[in-house]
């Protein structure tokens, strides 16, 4: 794996997500499970995991079908993450 600034930005983003979730949990403890549109009980951490995993698949699908213009896939992933945190 080539260690480029993009790779570093990816790992920094993941670390920032984990830190933000920790701060959120400290400020508003509980994060009790809620039932979303799929009928699954999910917590904040579950929704973060689903968002990150979905973003990986969106980017891989974009690379395979469209090409290397990944900023569009990033925007799609961002809006999908908002959808996941809001409705799933």
C-alpha positions as CSV (number, residue, x, y, z in Angstrom):
1,X,0.0,0.0,0.0
2,X,1.4,3.4,-1.0
3,X,1.5,5.8,1.9
4,X,0.4,9.1,0.4
5,X,-1.3,12.1,1.8
6,X,-4.6,10.6,0.8
7,X,-3.9,7.5,2.9
8,X,-2.9,9.6,5.9
9,X,-6.1,11.7,5.5
10,X,-8.2,8.5,5.4
11,X,-6.7,7.3,8.7
12,X,-6.9,10.7,10.3
13,X,-10.6,10.9,9.3
14,X,-11.3,7.5,10.9
15,X,-9.5,8.6,14.1
16,X,-11.5,11.9,14.1
17,X,-14.8,9.9,13.7
18,X,-13.9,7.7,16.7
19,X,-12.9,10.8,18.8
20,X,-16.1,12.5,17.9
21,X,-18.2,9.5,18.8
22,X,-16.3,9.3,22.2
23,X,-17.0,13.0,22.9
24,X,-20.6,12.5,21.9
25,X,-21.0,9.6,24.2
26,X,-19.4,11.5,27.1
27,X,-21.7,14.5,26.6
28,X,-24.9,12.6,26.0
29,X,-24.5,9.1,27.4
30,X,-26.6,6.2,26.5
31,X,-27.1,6.2,22.8
32,X,-29.8,3.7,23.4
33,X,-30.7,1.5,20.4
34,X,-33.4,2.6,18.1
35,X,-35.3,0.7,15.5
36,X,-34.8,2.1,12.0
37,X,-36.4,1.6,8.6
38,X,-34.8,-1.8,8.2
39,X,-36.2,-3.0,11.5
40,X,-32.8,-3.4,13.1
41,X,-31.9,-2.1,16.5
42,X,-28.8,0.1,16.0
43,X,-26.7,2.3,18.3
44,X,-24.6,5.3,17.3
45,X,-21.5,3.0,16.9
46,X,-23.4,0.6,14.7
47,X,-24.6,3.5,12.5
48,X,-21.0,4.8,12.2
49,X,-19.8,1.3,11.3
50,X,-22.5,1.0,8.6
51,X,-21.7,4.4,7.3
52,X,-18.0,3.7,7.0
53,X,-18.5,0.3,5.5
54,X,-21.0,1.6,3.0
55,X,-18.6,4.4,2.0
56,X,-16.0,1.8,1.2
57,X,-18.4,-0.1,-1.1
58,X,-19.6,3.1,-2.7
59,X,-16.0,4.1,-3.5
60,X,-15.2,0.7,-4.8
61,X,-18.3,0.6,-6.9
62,X,-17.6,4.0,-8.3
63,X,-14.0,3.0,-9.2
64,X,-15.2,-0.1,-11.0
65,X,-18.1,1.5,-12.9
66,X,-17.2,5.2,-13.4
67,X,-13.5,5.7,-12.8
68,X,-11.0,7.7,-10.7
69,X,-13.2,10.8,-10.1
70,X,-13.7,9.9,-6.4
71,X,-14.8,13.3,-5.1
72,X,-18.3,12.5,-6.4
73,X,-18.3,9.2,-4.6
74,X,-17.2,11.0,-1.4
75,X,-20.1,13.4,-1.7
76,X,-22.5,10.4,-2.2
77,X,-21.0,8.7,0.8
78,X,-21.4,11.8,2.9
79,X,-25.1,12.1,2.1
80,X,-25.6,8.3,2.6
81,X,-24.0,8.6,6.1
82,X,-26.4,11.4,7.0
83,X,-29.2,9.1,5.8
84,X,-27.9,6.2,7.9
85,X,-27.6,8.3,11.1
86,X,-31.0,9.8,10.6
87,X,-33.2,6.9,9.5
88,X,-31.4,3.6,10.1
